[in-house]
Amino acid sequence: MKPLVDIQHLTVAYDGEPVLQEVNLQIADRDFIGMIGPNGGGKTTLLKAILGLVKPLSGTIVFRDDLPRTQRPFGYLPQVKHLDKKFPITVTDVVRSGALMCEKPFRNKREELEKALSLLDEMGVADIRHKAIGELSGGQMQRVFLCRALLSNPRLLILDEPDTFVDNRFEGELYEKLRQLNREMAILLVSHDVGTISGYVKTIACVNRFLHYHPSNIITARDLEIYNCPLQIIFHGEVPHTVLKTHHHE
């Protein structure tokens, strides 16, 4: 079967300077890919290219079924630190805005509202549905935007550092929820917390201008040497701790 997303020789540049270069990646049904790499390495740019928010300098991104960008079955949870908290919109309306990405639109507004409220209840934030987003904590906002991403019943869920600004309890709930969702959809997850996500993801992509794909969630020192991936792994008991270094390419 064709992959959901097939990226070949992708190069993206800002003001003529490549941010991503010769990136190749395939995302298949029920993949769970953890994307790691240093700040400024191009992780978010790659997500934006997949979502159609930036135009590649060269290369291709081919989507199964060749759907228009507004109908591609993606759910997207952006970094909450980049959101305008002054924007006058309620929690419920934020979630309902996810309907814009629906491959198959809801039959009516009532069905859309019921699905939004059901997701908020599932995430434990139904009681704040009438609040403005500017009143929410970081953890609450992550819950709300995850509901928004799930409203369209996506085949690919894209999350950009969803564990930022969340409390420890919700972080555990989040990853368990993602494990359940992965039974139904592919997931592409950007995170700096390699030690945590390695217990949930199936494969790892290391991005720093170039992309190195590791077909497993277990990374050894030898793997890092082969892939030239900027990770140093230190084990304390059974819990891995990781530190990102700088990539060097010939």
Secondary structure, 3 states (H helix, E strand, C coil): CCCCEEEEEEEEEECCEEEEEEEEEEECCCCEEEEECCCCCCHHHHHHHHHCCCCCCEEEEEEHHHCCHHHCCEEEECCHHHCCCCCCCEHHHHHHHHHHHCCCCCCCHHHHHHHHHHHHHHCCCHHHCCCEHHHCCHHHHHHHHHHHHHCCCCCEEEEECCCCCCCHHHHHHHHHHHHHHCCCCEEEEECCCHHHHCCCCCEEEEECCCEEEECCCCCCHHHHHHHCCCEEEEEECCEEEEEECCCCCC
